[in-house]
Amino acid sequence: MGANTSQVSDLCENQSLRTLIGTESISENDPFWNQLISFTFISPTSSGDSKLLEEAVIPLAKILIENNPRTGNFGALVRIFLGRTKELKISTECQDQLFIWQAHNALFMIRCLLKVFISEMTEEELHQQFSYQERAPGSCDTGREDLLEELMCNLVHLVVEVPLLDITYSILFEAVTTMLVLLSYQLFHKEILRDGLIYQYLMKERCVSLTSRLVKTLLYNFIRQEKCPPPTTHIFDQQSDGGGLLYGLASGVASGLWSVFTLGGASSKPGLEQEQNPLPLSNQSLLLLLVLANLTDGPNDCPNPYRQAVTCFKNTQDTSSIPTEQHHTFQINFNSLYTALCEQQRSDQATLLLYTLLHQNTNMRNYMLSRTDMENLVVPILEILYHVEDRNSHHVYMALIILLILTEDDTFNRSIHEVVLKNITWYSERQLTEISLGSLLILVVIRTIQYNMTRTRDKYLHTNCLAALANMSAQFRCLHQYAAQRIISLFALLSKKHNKVLEQATQSLRGPRGADDSSVLPDYAQDLNVIEEVIRMMLEIINSCLSNSLHHNPNLVYALLYKRELFEQFRTHPSFQDIMQNLDTVIGFFSQRLEAAGTDLSVERVQEVIMKGAQALPNDRLKKFPELKFKYVEEDQPEDFFIPYVWSLVFNSGVGLHWSTTNIQLFSMDSA
C-alpha cells in the first residue's frame, strides 16, 4: 500500500465514518449519504492491502455493532444501496458513471462491514443487524421486510442483469465478492453447514428462478477473462482543464476521506499485484461458481439447483430439445469454455472446474472427448503432475482424476497415440524433440508414481496412477523408446523395493524378539502386500499391451528383452504365476529368434528381428485375460472433501480478501 498506508490507518478519525457508526440515526433522505458514498476508492486486490484495510475497518465495525441496534444506520446504508440497484441497468445504458460509481462505493462499504460482522457473530445476530432501523415516535414496525434476503437477491439480480463493461466491471466484481463474503460462514465451522439463513435465501424461489442465468453469467465471466480496465476508464475521465463534473465532485467530496486506490494498483511495488491478479472478476466468478455448485443438497433430498445447472447445460450448437425433467439448464458456447479451460489450468480452481464438468456434465465430457486438439487440454494437466513438488496435493489429485476419467474412453486412448508433440521444454529429464501425446502421458504418470514411492507414499495416488495406465494399456501404440524404458524401469524399482522389504521381513523373523515386538512382522507383511499389489498391476499392464497390441510396440518388447532377468524371480511366485505365463511366452519366443539371428547384433538388427517376430507370433499363443478397465467413482459424502477444498481456494486465491487464520475452523492451515 506504500505511501497510502497512513491514510488507511487514519480511517478511524474520519468524520463521515464516525457519523455513520455513531449514536445518532441518519435519515435515508439526509444529504450525508450522498457525501459518504462519493469517494474515489476501488477495492484492493492484494491480500496485504486487504489486511491493512480490514485492520482499519475492524474497530469501526465493532463500534457500529454496538450502536446499530439504536440507530439502524447499517440498514439505512443497505437500503441506500438497494435503492440504487433498481436503476443500475438503465444507468449502464445511459453511461451514467456517477450513479454506478456511487452504487459501487455503497456496496464496497457494506462488504467491508459484513466481513467483520460475519467473523464476530452468528447468522441470527447478523440478521438482527439488518433488521434494526430508525423508528419515528409512536410508529409501529411492520416487520415484513427481510433486508438481508433483499440484499442477497439484489446481488444475484445485479450479476445477471448488468452487462459487463468497463464502467460496470468494479461493481460486478464487488457484487460477486460480497456474495462470497455472505457465504463465508462455512470458514468458521469445522462441520459442513447444511442449512442456515444465507443458504435458505439461495434456495428460495426468488434466487432459484435465476439459477441458470447466474451460473451462465459466472461461467461467461470465467470464459471472457476480462482484464480489469484502467482506473480512469471505469471511474471517471479527467478533462484536460482539470476535470469535468464527475472528477470535480469526486475530488471534492473524497478529500480527507479515503485515498485513491485502483484495483490491483495500490501495492508497494506498482504493477506487481496487477500481474498476479490480472483477471479479478474472472477469478472471483469462478470461485463463487465452485462454492455454489458444492453447496449441500437441501432437506428431504432437495437437490442443489446450482449443481444441477452446472451438470446439465448444453452447447449453443446443440439443437436438440431440452428434456422437461432437467431443471435450470441453459446453453453456452462449448468451444469458448473449452478454450478457457485449456488456458487456465495453472490455477487450482480452473482444474477443479474441469474435473466437475468432466465428471458431472455428460454433454461437456462428450464434447471434450470429441475434440481433435485434446493435446491443448491434456498437456497442461500433465505439466501440473510433472511439477508435483510445487503443487498442493489436492491440485495433483484433481489433475490425476481428470486423466483417469479421460482414459475411461477407448477413443481417447487410441487418439492420443496419433498426436505428435514437438519439443516439450518443461520435461527436463530428457530432451523430447518428438513424442506422441500418449507416450508423454505414460512418462508423466510413471514419474508421478516414482515420486510418490520415494516421497509421499500415498496409496490413493498410486491406485489412480496405475488405474489410468491400466485403462490405456490395451491401446498402447508405437510407444516412444524412452516411455517403454520407463515402464520397465518402474518395474525394476518395484522389484528392488519388493526384495528389500522381503529381506527386512526375513531378518525380523531370524532376529531376537522381545515380548513387545509382536507388531514388527505384521508391518512388514502389510508393506509386502501393498508392493505385491502394485507389482501385480504393473505386470497386468505390460501383459495387456503385449496381448492386445504387441505388433504396435516393438520398443516395449526390446525393453522387456533387455531387462528379462528382472522377471525371473516372479515366475514361480504364487501371486504372479498366471500373469507371468504370457511374459514368459513373449520373452522365450523373441529370445529364440534373436539367438537364431546370430551374435553381436546391432540395435537396428535387434529391432528388425523384433518387428518381424511380432508379425509371426500367433495370437493364440498368449492367454487372454479380462480387459483392464477402471472407472472413477466419487466417495460417499464427497462434500467432506470438496467443501473444505473449495473454501481453501477462496481463502488463498480470493482477490482482495484477507481472513485472519485465528478463527478458521473448516481446514487446517497446513492443508490450505
Beta strands, then each sheet from edge to edge (+ up, - down):
strand 1: 314-315
strand 2: 331-332
strand 3: 420-422
strand 4: 434-436
sheet 1: 1+ 2+
sheet 2: 3+ 4-
end
